[in-house]
Every structure is written in C-alpha cells, then in structure tokens.
C-alpha cells in the first residue's frame, strides 16, 4: 500500500510522435479504459499540435493534459515558442521541463529549466522537472553531485507553497529509450536522496508532498516493482505510453498499489 499523501501519477510523454488524429484516437482509448478511476492521477503529454484534439477527448475524464515543453516568457518575439498561458488556454495542467532530450539536443541548462519552472508555477501549471545522470557521470561517481546540481539549479526561487504543484522526475539518461531500467533498489536510493535534498531546500512538510516520478524504460513488466518503492510516486513513461494497452496496464499496476 502506497503513501496516501502522495497520489501516484502516471504521465505519458509521447515525444515527437503521433499526428493530431492519431493522438486523439490514442487519447480516446486511454479515456475509455482508465478515464473514470480516481485512485491514480494520469496525465498524457502529446505534441503541441495534438494538444487541442487530445484536450477534446479528455475533457470529461480524469485524464489530465500536459505539454512537453514551454518558453519562460509569457509572449513576445520568440519565434517557434509557446508560453505557459497558451498551454493553460488549451486546458493543459502539466508541463514536462528539462527533459534530458531537451538538455542534450536543445542546449537547455539548469538556469533555463529554472526560469521555465518559475514561469509554469506562476501560471498555475504543474511542472514535471526532469533530472538524471548520464552513464558516464554514474560510472565516474558523479551521480549525487549531478542530481544535487540539477535539482538545486531547477528549483532556485521555488517556495514550499508550491509543493502540491511541483513534480520531479528522476530519469537516468542511460535508461531512457534503451530498455535498460534502474533496479528498483537503485532507483529508490536516488529517490530517497532527492527527497532529502527537497527537505533541505523546502522543508520536510513540503518535501513529503512532492511527487518524485521514475522514468526510463518503465513498462508493464517492471512497473509494479518500481512503483511499490517508498519514494517512487509514479512514472514518466516514454515508449510504453504510445500503445494504449501498455500505458493503461502501467496505470492498472499503480491502481493495484493504491487501493
Ligand atoms: C522519457 O522520455 O521520459 C522516458 C522515460 O522514455 P522511455 O520510457 O521510452 O525510456
């Protein structure tokens, strides 16, 4: 049985996949399978171009809508960018920030992730702030330093009152899209150290409320053991979120642990 204070959150990161018709179809199937249950929070994060079509499918369900990125300014001359207010206008509740793919391919730094996090919180979006080490960093003994630097960098200026809104995703870069998963014990150890860092930054009461998701090749076969760990409060799912049956089966595992 999981910690009732933190409802498990299963979030699907569709990345740059599915056009709006395909996204609407997948959302409709997910809603039909897990759209009325209340035990677990579920969120799907399509591409920007599918947000509106997916919003129409999830509107009367318990499935929340999320985006995969946003700019930190609210409007202006930022060609190609989207603001937090624009996402709210499309009824998005969550936004993934600082995903390792954005850090690697688009040069996002901790300072940029921090500006985005503060802008998302100010616009009443729930940021899912991603942190995680590369294989090289882990193997050279830098795991703890990397996690601490990324977490502190992303959360500068965040206050304890934001605890209910804030979500952290621990995503070891070497486990994303590779089929390699951190063992439940290894993942739990990092999650516990993140909770400790959050306690130092925001106080114990806030740290106990903040959900820390695990991401990195989570799938139906490994979800239950990962999600049963004390400090793993949900999953950020990439590849397995693109098929309704694998995504909803992860949600079912979370429901089983929550009821
Ligand atoms: C992700 O990109 O956030 C992710 C966890 O991907 P995957 O599940 O495919 O490893």
py3Dmol code that shows the C-alpha trace and the ligand (Angstrom):
import py3Dmol

protein = """\
ATOM      1  CA  UNK A   1       0.000   0.000   0.000  1.00  0.00           C
ATOM      2  CA  UNK A   2       1.395   3.375  -1.051  1.00  0.00           C
ATOM      3  CA  UNK A   3       1.725   6.609   0.904  1.00  0.00           C
ATOM      4  CA  UNK A   4      -1.781   8.066   0.638  1.00  0.00           C
ATOM      5  CA  UNK A   5      -0.474  11.621   0.985  1.00  0.00           C
ATOM      6  CA  UNK A   6       1.041  11.380  -2.490  1.00  0.00           C
ATOM      7  CA  UNK A   7      -1.365  10.045  -5.097  1.00  0.00           C
ATOM      8  CA  UNK A   8       0.619   8.112  -7.700  1.00  0.00           C
ATOM      9  CA  UNK A   9       0.959   9.953 -11.016  1.00  0.00           C
ATOM     10  CA  UNK A  10       1.421   8.120 -14.298  1.00  0.00           C
ATOM     11  CA  UNK A  11       2.411  10.535 -17.045  1.00  0.00           C
ATOM     12  CA  UNK A  12       2.847   9.638 -20.722  1.00  0.00           C
ATOM     13  CA  UNK A  13       5.465  11.522 -22.728  1.00  0.00           C
ATOM     14  CA  UNK A  14       4.561  10.989 -26.380  1.00  0.00           C
ATOM     15  CA  UNK A  15       7.642  12.923 -27.555  1.00  0.00           C
ATOM     16  CA  UNK A  16       7.596  13.800 -31.291  1.00  0.00           C
ATOM     17  CA  UNK A  17       5.147  11.036 -32.210  1.00  0.00           C
ATOM     18  CA  UNK A  18       1.543  10.866 -33.471  1.00  0.00           C
ATOM     19  CA  UNK A  19      -0.281  13.490 -35.511  1.00  0.00           C
ATOM     20  CA  UNK A  20      -3.400  15.095 -34.064  1.00  0.00           C
ATOM     21  CA  UNK A  21      -5.788  12.438 -35.444  1.00  0.00           C
ATOM     22  CA  UNK A  22      -3.609   9.613 -34.116  1.00  0.00           C
ATOM     23  CA  UNK A  23      -3.202  11.400 -30.799  1.00  0.00           C
ATOM     24  CA  UNK A  24      -6.960  11.897 -30.452  1.00  0.00           C
ATOM     25  CA  UNK A  25      -7.517   8.202 -31.158  1.00  0.00           C
ATOM     26  CA  UNK A  26      -4.986   7.094 -28.548  1.00  0.00           C
ATOM     27  CA  UNK A  27      -6.418   9.538 -26.001  1.00  0.00           C
ATOM     28  CA  UNK A  28      -9.931   8.228 -26.644  1.00  0.00           C
ATOM     29  CA  UNK A  29      -8.827   4.647 -25.982  1.00  0.00           C
ATOM     30  CA  UNK A  30      -6.974   5.629 -22.800  1.00  0.00           C
ATOM     31  CA  UNK A  31     -10.046   7.544 -21.567  1.00  0.00           C
ATOM     32  CA  UNK A  32     -12.286   4.550 -22.279  1.00  0.00           C
ATOM     33  CA  UNK A  33     -10.014   2.259 -20.252  1.00  0.00           C
ATOM     34  CA  UNK A  34      -8.844   4.314 -17.267  1.00  0.00           C
ATOM     35  CA  UNK A  35     -10.637   7.646 -17.594  1.00  0.00           C
ATOM     36  CA  UNK A  36     -13.049   7.270 -14.702  1.00  0.00           C
ATOM     37  CA  UNK A  37     -10.888   5.745 -11.947  1.00  0.00           C
ATOM     38  CA  UNK A  38      -9.884   8.116  -9.145  1.00  0.00           C
ATOM     39  CA  UNK A  39      -7.155   6.168  -7.310  1.00  0.00           C
ATOM     40  CA  UNK A  40      -4.305   7.259  -9.552  1.00  0.00           C
ATOM     41  CA  UNK A  41      -3.578  10.557 -11.336  1.00  0.00           C
ATOM     42  CA  UNK A  42      -2.987  10.101 -15.050  1.00  0.00           C
ATOM     43  CA  UNK A  43      -1.630  12.627 -17.499  1.00  0.00           C
ATOM     44  CA  UNK A  44      -0.819  12.442 -21.194  1.00  0.00           C
ATOM     45  CA  UNK A  45       1.607  14.814 -22.885  1.00  0.00           C
ATOM     46  CA  UNK A  46       1.175  14.961 -26.657  1.00  0.00           C
ATOM     47  CA  UNK A  47       2.940  17.230 -29.132  1.00  0.00           C
ATOM     48  CA  UNK A  48       1.844  20.887 -29.247  1.00  0.00           C
ATOM     49  CA  UNK A  49      -0.054  20.229 -32.491  1.00  0.00           C
ATOM     50  CA  UNK A  50      -2.138  17.492 -30.855  1.00  0.00           C
ATOM     51  CA  UNK A  51      -2.943  19.337 -27.619  1.00  0.00           C
ATOM     52  CA  UNK A  52      -6.283  20.716 -28.736  1.00  0.00           C
ATOM     53  CA  UNK A  53      -7.550  17.453 -30.273  1.00  0.00           C
ATOM     54  CA  UNK A  54      -6.444  15.490 -27.202  1.00  0.00           C
ATOM     55  CA  UNK A  55      -7.973  18.101 -24.872  1.00  0.00           C
ATOM     56  CA  UNK A  56     -11.342  17.463 -26.504  1.00  0.00           C
ATOM     57  CA  UNK A  57     -11.049  13.735 -25.796  1.00  0.00           C
ATOM     58  CA  UNK A  58     -10.011  14.019 -22.135  1.00  0.00           C
ATOM     59  CA  UNK A  59     -12.264  16.932 -21.185  1.00  0.00           C
ATOM     60  CA  UNK A  60     -14.857  14.953 -19.223  1.00  0.00           C
ATOM     61  CA  UNK A  61     -12.489  12.377 -17.787  1.00  0.00           C
ATOM     62  CA  UNK A  62      -9.917  12.052 -15.032  1.00  0.00           C
ATOM     63  CA  UNK A  63      -7.098  12.113 -17.560  1.00  0.00           C
ATOM     64  CA  UNK A  64      -5.126  15.357 -17.347  1.00  0.00           C
ATOM     65  CA  UNK A  65      -3.390  17.039 -20.250  1.00  0.00           C
ATOM     66  CA  UNK A  66       0.274  18.020 -20.278  1.00  0.00           C
ATOM     67  CA  UNK A  67       2.763  19.572 -22.682  1.00  0.00           C
ATOM     68  CA  UNK A  68       6.374  18.568 -23.264  1.00  0.00           C
ATOM     69  CA  UNK A  69       7.980  21.996 -23.092  1.00  0.00           C
ATOM     70  CA  UNK A  70       7.243  25.729 -22.973  1.00  0.00           C
ATOM     71  CA  UNK A  71       9.056  29.065 -23.085  1.00  0.00           C
ATOM     72  CA  UNK A  72       9.592  31.051 -19.894  1.00  0.00           C
ATOM     73  CA  UNK A  73       8.260  34.348 -21.262  1.00  0.00           C
ATOM     74  CA  UNK A  74       4.509  34.821 -21.488  1.00  0.00           C
ATOM     75  CA  UNK A  75       4.504  36.336 -25.004  1.00  0.00           C
ATOM     76  CA  UNK A  76       6.701  38.241 -27.434  1.00  0.00           C
ATOM     77  CA  UNK A  77       9.227  37.869 -30.218  1.00  0.00           C
ATOM     78  CA  UNK A  78      10.247  34.243 -29.605  1.00  0.00           C
ATOM     79  CA  UNK A  79       9.603  32.610 -32.964  1.00  0.00           C
ATOM     80  CA  UNK A  80       8.549  28.993 -32.683  1.00  0.00           C
ATOM     81  CA  UNK A  81       7.884  29.108 -28.949  1.00  0.00           C
ATOM     82  CA  UNK A  82       4.789  28.508 -26.790  1.00  0.00           C
ATOM     83  CA  UNK A  83       4.036  30.082 -23.414  1.00  0.00           C
ATOM     84  CA  UNK A  84       2.570  28.729 -20.179  1.00  0.00           C
ATOM     85  CA  UNK A  85      -0.527  30.911 -20.662  1.00  0.00           C
ATOM     86  CA  UNK A  86      -1.098  29.403 -24.118  1.00  0.00           C
ATOM     87  CA  UNK A  87      -0.928  25.934 -22.622  1.00  0.00           C
ATOM     88  CA  UNK A  88      -3.398  26.878 -19.879  1.00  0.00           C
ATOM     89  CA  UNK A  89      -5.723  28.236 -22.565  1.00  0.00           C
ATOM     90  CA  UNK A  90      -5.793  24.725 -24.077  1.00  0.00           C
ATOM     91  CA  UNK A  91      -6.560  23.290 -20.616  1.00  0.00           C
ATOM     92  CA  UNK A  92      -3.122  21.791 -20.051  1.00  0.00           C
ATOM     93  CA  UNK A  93      -2.400  21.129 -16.380  1.00  0.00           C
ATOM     94  CA  UNK A  94       1.119  19.744 -16.542  1.00  0.00           C
ATOM     95  CA  UNK A  95       4.277  20.561 -18.455  1.00  0.00           C
ATOM     96  CA  UNK A  96       7.426  18.440 -18.714  1.00  0.00           C
ATOM     97  CA  UNK A  97      10.509  20.624 -18.223  1.00  0.00           C
ATOM     98  CA  UNK A  98      14.217  19.936 -18.597  1.00  0.00           C
ATOM     99  CA  UNK A  99      13.823  16.527 -20.218  1.00  0.00           C
ATOM    100  CA  UNK A 100      17.272  15.089 -20.990  1.00  0.00           C
ATOM    101  CA  UNK A 101      16.492  15.232 -24.724  1.00  0.00           C
ATOM    102  CA  UNK A 102      15.907  18.979 -24.415  1.00  0.00           C
ATOM    103  CA  UNK A 103      19.111  19.349 -22.426  1.00  0.00           C
ATOM    104  CA  UNK A 104      21.094  17.305 -24.954  1.00  0.00           C
ATOM    105  CA  UNK A 105      19.668  18.484 -28.305  1.00  0.00           C
ATOM    106  CA  UNK A 106      18.418  21.982 -27.494  1.00  0.00           C
ATOM    107  CA  UNK A 107      21.034  23.186 -25.045  1.00  0.00           C
ATOM    108  CA  UNK A 108      18.740  23.615 -22.056  1.00  0.00           C
ATOM    109  CA  UNK A 109      20.712  24.476 -18.959  1.00  0.00           C
ATOM    110  CA  UNK A 110      19.671  24.356 -15.309  1.00  0.00           C
ATOM    111  CA  UNK A 111      19.229  28.144 -15.457  1.00  0.00           C
ATOM    112  CA  UNK A 112      16.762  27.858 -18.352  1.00  0.00           C
ATOM    113  CA  UNK A 113      14.914  24.992 -16.653  1.00  0.00           C
ATOM    114  CA  UNK A 114      14.696  27.189 -13.546  1.00  0.00           C
ATOM    115  CA  UNK A 115      13.136  30.111 -15.460  1.00  0.00           C
ATOM    116  CA  UNK A 116      10.643  27.744 -17.067  1.00  0.00           C
ATOM    117  CA  UNK A 117       9.793  26.132 -13.718  1.00  0.00           C
ATOM    118  CA  UNK A 118       9.081  29.502 -12.108  1.00  0.00           C
ATOM    119  CA  UNK A 119       7.006  30.616 -15.115  1.00  0.00           C
ATOM    120  CA  UNK A 120       4.994  27.386 -15.084  1.00  0.00           C
ATOM    121  CA  UNK A 121       4.280  27.702 -11.353  1.00  0.00           C
ATOM    122  CA  UNK A 122       3.247  31.346 -11.786  1.00  0.00           C
ATOM    123  CA  UNK A 123       0.787  30.293 -14.496  1.00  0.00           C
ATOM    124  CA  UNK A 124      -0.687  27.528 -12.280  1.00  0.00           C
ATOM    125  CA  UNK A 125       0.770  24.749 -14.395  1.00  0.00           C
ATOM    126  CA  UNK A 126       2.289  21.713 -12.690  1.00  0.00           C
ATOM    127  CA  UNK A 127       5.891  21.386 -13.862  1.00  0.00           C
ATOM    128  CA  UNK A 128       7.343  17.881 -14.135  1.00  0.00           C
ATOM    129  CA  UNK A 129      11.002  18.794 -13.706  1.00  0.00           C
ATOM    130  CA  UNK A 130      13.318  16.113 -15.116  1.00  0.00           C
ATOM    131  CA  UNK A 131      16.742  15.396 -13.688  1.00  0.00           C
ATOM    132  CA  UNK A 132      19.116  12.494 -14.183  1.00  0.00           C
ATOM    133  CA  UNK A 133      22.679  11.425 -14.796  1.00  0.00           C
ATOM    134  CA  UNK A 134      24.362  10.013 -17.901  1.00  0.00           C
ATOM    135  CA  UNK A 135      26.079   6.631 -17.797  1.00  0.00           C
ATOM    136  CA  UNK A 136      29.466   8.339 -17.869  1.00  0.00           C
ATOM    137  CA  UNK A 137      28.517  10.501 -14.886  1.00  0.00           C
ATOM    138  CA  UNK A 138      27.241   7.483 -12.933  1.00  0.00           C
ATOM    139  CA  UNK A 139      30.300   5.388 -13.706  1.00  0.00           C
ATOM    140  CA  UNK A 140      32.665   8.173 -12.692  1.00  0.00           C
ATOM    141  CA  UNK A 141      30.991   8.546  -9.301  1.00  0.00           C
ATOM    142  CA  UNK A 142      29.237  11.844 -10.045  1.00  0.00           C
ATOM    143  CA  UNK A 143      25.649  10.669  -9.559  1.00  0.00           C
ATOM    144  CA  UNK A 144      24.976  12.569  -6.327  1.00  0.00           C
ATOM    145  CA  UNK A 145      26.646  15.775  -7.496  1.00  0.00           C
ATOM    146  CA  UNK A 146      24.736  15.782 -10.791  1.00  0.00           C
ATOM    147  CA  UNK A 147      21.391  15.199  -9.087  1.00  0.00           C
ATOM    148  CA  UNK A 148      22.047  17.882  -6.480  1.00  0.00           C
ATOM    149  CA  UNK A 149      23.251  20.444  -9.044  1.00  0.00           C
ATOM    150  CA  UNK A 150      20.315  19.864 -11.385  1.00  0.00           C
ATOM    151  CA  UNK A 151      17.736  19.860  -8.593  1.00  0.00           C
ATOM    152  CA  UNK A 152      19.042  22.988  -6.876  1.00  0.00           C
ATOM    153  CA  UNK A 153      19.516  24.714 -10.225  1.00  0.00           C
ATOM    154  CA  UNK A 154      15.987  23.959 -11.404  1.00  0.00           C
ATOM    155  CA  UNK A 155      14.320  24.866  -8.114  1.00  0.00           C
ATOM    156  CA  UNK A 156      16.034  28.156  -7.227  1.00  0.00           C
ATOM    157  CA  UNK A 157      13.323  30.525  -6.025  1.00  0.00           C
ATOM    158  CA  UNK A 158      10.664  27.792  -5.681  1.00  0.00           C
ATOM    159  CA  UNK A 159       8.808  28.052  -2.366  1.00  0.00           C
ATOM    160  CA  UNK A 160       7.282  25.464  -0.027  1.00  0.00           C
ATOM    161  CA  UNK A 161       3.790  26.672  -1.018  1.00  0.00           C
ATOM    162  CA  UNK A 162       4.446  25.180  -4.494  1.00  0.00           C
ATOM    163  CA  UNK A 163       4.812  21.635  -3.133  1.00  0.00           C
ATOM    164  CA  UNK A 164       1.379  20.471  -4.300  1.00  0.00           C
ATOM    165  CA  UNK A 165       2.070  21.752  -7.812  1.00  0.00           C
ATOM    166  CA  UNK A 166       5.633  20.561  -8.236  1.00  0.00           C
ATOM    167  CA  UNK A 167       6.598  17.153  -9.631  1.00  0.00           C
ATOM    168  CA  UNK A 168      10.158  15.875 -10.012  1.00  0.00           C
ATOM    169  CA  UNK A 169      11.045  13.095 -12.472  1.00  0.00           C
ATOM    170  CA  UNK A 170      14.234  11.138 -11.886  1.00  0.00           C
ATOM    171  CA  UNK A 171      15.239   9.855 -15.291  1.00  0.00           C
ATOM    172  CA  UNK A 172      18.670   8.238 -15.546  1.00  0.00           C
ATOM    173  CA  UNK A 173      19.657   9.224 -19.096  1.00  0.00           C
ATOM    174  CA  UNK A 174      21.123   5.774 -19.787  1.00  0.00           C
ATOM    175  CA  UNK A 175      17.720   4.201 -19.119  1.00  0.00           C
ATOM    176  CA  UNK A 176      15.668   6.396 -21.463  1.00  0.00           C
ATOM    177  CA  UNK A 177      14.511   4.558 -24.560  1.00  0.00           C
ATOM    178  CA  UNK A 178      17.235   1.938 -24.114  1.00  0.00           C
ATOM    179  CA  UNK A 179      15.306  -0.883 -22.480  1.00  0.00           C
ATOM    180  CA  UNK A 180      17.730  -0.642 -19.517  1.00  0.00           C
ATOM    181  CA  UNK A 181      15.998   0.148 -16.255  1.00  0.00           C
ATOM    182  CA  UNK A 182      17.475   1.136 -12.923  1.00  0.00           C
ATOM    183  CA  UNK A 183      16.871  -1.669 -10.435  1.00  0.00           C
ATOM    184  CA  UNK A 184      14.055  -0.825  -8.013  1.00  0.00           C
ATOM    185  CA  UNK A 185      16.637  -0.612  -5.187  1.00  0.00           C
ATOM    186  CA  UNK A 186      18.937   1.718  -7.138  1.00  0.00           C
ATOM    187  CA  UNK A 187      16.037   3.924  -8.217  1.00  0.00           C
ATOM    188  CA  UNK A 188      14.657   4.034  -4.653  1.00  0.00           C
ATOM    189  CA  UNK A 189      18.057   5.067  -3.294  1.00  0.00           C
ATOM    190  CA  UNK A 190      18.209   8.037  -5.685  1.00  0.00           C
ATOM    191  CA  UNK A 191      14.569   8.971  -4.989  1.00  0.00           C
ATOM    192  CA  UNK A 192      15.240   8.922  -1.241  1.00  0.00           C
ATOM    193  CA  UNK A 193      18.251  11.191  -1.728  1.00  0.00           C
ATOM    194  CA  UNK A 194      16.148  13.564  -3.865  1.00  0.00           C
ATOM    195  CA  UNK A 195      13.549  13.687  -1.067  1.00  0.00           C
ATOM    196  CA  UNK A 196      16.337  14.536   1.373  1.00  0.00           C
ATOM    197  CA  UNK A 197      17.561  17.332  -0.894  1.00  0.00           C
ATOM    198  CA  UNK A 198      13.986  18.631  -1.192  1.00  0.00           C
ATOM    199  CA  UNK A 199      13.752  18.640   2.602  1.00  0.00           C
ATOM    200  CA  UNK A 200      16.861  20.790   2.752  1.00  0.00           C
ATOM    201  CA  UNK A 201      15.537  23.146   0.090  1.00  0.00           C
ATOM    202  CA  UNK A 202      11.863  23.454   1.001  1.00  0.00           C
ATOM    203  CA  UNK A 203      11.411  21.863   4.427  1.00  0.00           C
ATOM    204  CA  UNK A 204      10.140  18.448   5.485  1.00  0.00           C
ATOM    205  CA  UNK A 205       6.432  19.157   5.121  1.00  0.00           C
ATOM    206  CA  UNK A 206       6.800  20.322   1.506  1.00  0.00           C
ATOM    207  CA  UNK A 207       9.228  17.504   0.642  1.00  0.00           C
ATOM    208  CA  UNK A 208       6.726  14.886   1.843  1.00  0.00           C
ATOM    209  CA  UNK A 209       4.113  16.266  -0.541  1.00  0.00           C
ATOM    210  CA  UNK A 210       6.232  16.458  -3.701  1.00  0.00           C
ATOM    211  CA  UNK A 211       5.828  13.579  -6.116  1.00  0.00           C
ATOM    212  CA  UNK A 212       9.032  12.067  -7.471  1.00  0.00           C
ATOM    213  CA  UNK A 213       8.409  10.027 -10.620  1.00  0.00           C
ATOM    214  CA  UNK A 214      10.753   7.440 -12.074  1.00  0.00           C
ATOM    215  CA  UNK A 215      11.355   7.492 -15.831  1.00  0.00           C
ATOM    216  CA  UNK A 216      13.484   5.264 -18.017  1.00  0.00           C
ATOM    217  CA  UNK A 217      12.117   2.233 -19.839  1.00  0.00           C
ATOM    218  CA  UNK A 218       9.229   1.750 -17.411  1.00  0.00           C
ATOM    219  CA  UNK A 219       6.889  -0.835 -18.897  1.00  0.00           C
ATOM    220  CA  UNK A 220       4.118  -3.201 -17.781  1.00  0.00           C
ATOM    221  CA  UNK A 221       6.670  -5.874 -16.786  1.00  0.00           C
ATOM    222  CA  UNK A 222       8.639  -3.690 -14.362  1.00  0.00           C
ATOM    223  CA  UNK A 223       6.111  -1.032 -13.311  1.00  0.00           C
ATOM    224  CA  UNK A 224       4.730  -2.736 -10.214  1.00  0.00           C
ATOM    225  CA  UNK A 225       8.099  -3.352  -8.553  1.00  0.00           C
ATOM    226  CA  UNK A 226       9.331   0.156  -9.319  1.00  0.00           C
ATOM    227  CA  UNK A 227       6.095   1.820  -8.202  1.00  0.00           C
ATOM    228  CA  UNK A 228       5.988  -0.170  -4.977  1.00  0.00           C
ATOM    229  CA  UNK A 229       9.147   1.569  -3.704  1.00  0.00           C
ATOM    230  CA  UNK A 230       8.514   4.019  -0.879  1.00  0.00           C
ATOM    231  CA  UNK A 231       9.786   7.152  -2.615  1.00  0.00           C
ATOM    232  CA  UNK A 232       8.690   6.344  -6.172  1.00  0.00           C
ATOM    233  CA  UNK A 233       5.443   8.258  -6.596  1.00  0.00           C
ATOM    234  CA  UNK A 234       4.683   7.438 -10.198  1.00  0.00           C
ATOM    235  CA  UNK A 235       6.228   7.106 -13.610  1.00  0.00           C
ATOM    236  CA  UNK A 236       7.108   9.232 -16.607  1.00  0.00           C
ATOM    237  CA  UNK A 237       6.609   6.860 -19.492  1.00  0.00           C
ATOM    238  CA  UNK A 238       8.018   7.373 -22.986  1.00  0.00           C
ATOM    239  CA  UNK A 239       7.892   4.427 -25.408  1.00  0.00           C
ATOM    240  CA  UNK A 240       5.299   2.439 -23.457  1.00  0.00           C
ATOM    241  CA  UNK A 241       2.890   5.410 -23.436  1.00  0.00           C
ATOM    242  CA  UNK A 242       2.397   5.193 -27.209  1.00  0.00           C
ATOM    243  CA  UNK A 243       0.383   1.974 -27.021  1.00  0.00           C
ATOM    244  CA  UNK A 244      -2.875   2.148 -25.105  1.00  0.00           C
ATOM    245  CA  UNK A 245      -2.578  -1.365 -23.695  1.00  0.00           C
ATOM    246  CA  UNK A 246       0.931  -0.912 -22.274  1.00  0.00           C
ATOM    247  CA  UNK A 247       0.179   2.543 -20.845  1.00  0.00           C
ATOM    248  CA  UNK A 248      -3.103   1.502 -19.243  1.00  0.00           C
ATOM    249  CA  UNK A 249      -1.532  -1.657 -17.878  1.00  0.00           C
ATOM    250  CA  UNK A 250       1.030   0.536 -16.040  1.00  0.00           C
ATOM    251  CA  UNK A 251      -1.887   2.624 -14.741  1.00  0.00           C
ATOM    252  CA  UNK A 252      -3.570  -0.619 -13.583  1.00  0.00           C
ATOM    253  CA  UNK A 253      -0.406  -1.583 -11.661  1.00  0.00           C
ATOM    254  CA  UNK A 254      -0.490   1.818  -9.952  1.00  0.00           C
ATOM    255  CA  UNK A 255      -4.186   1.397  -9.104  1.00  0.00           C
ATOM    256  CA  UNK A 256      -3.452  -2.024  -7.580  1.00  0.00           C
ATOM    257  CA  UNK A 257      -0.795  -0.492  -5.316  1.00  0.00           C
ATOM    258  CA  UNK A 258      -3.066   2.395  -4.329  1.00  0.00           C
ATOM    259  CA  UNK A 259      -6.238   0.552  -3.361  1.00  0.00           C
TER     260      UNK A 259
END
"""
ligand_1 = """\
10
LIG
C 11.110 9.606 -21.247
O 11.481 10.005 -22.342
O 10.712 10.413 -20.403
C 11.167 8.164 -20.999
C 11.127 7.744 -19.768
O 11.270 7.355 -22.105
P 11.220 5.751 -22.122
O 10.085 5.316 -21.230
O 10.973 5.391 -23.559
O 12.528 5.273 -21.611
"""
view = py3Dmol.view(width=600, height=400)
view.addModel(protein, "pdb")
view.setStyle({"model": 0}, {"cartoon": {"style": "trace"}})
view.addModel(ligand_1, "xyz")
view.setStyle({"model": 1}, {"stick": {}})
view.zoomTo()
view.show()
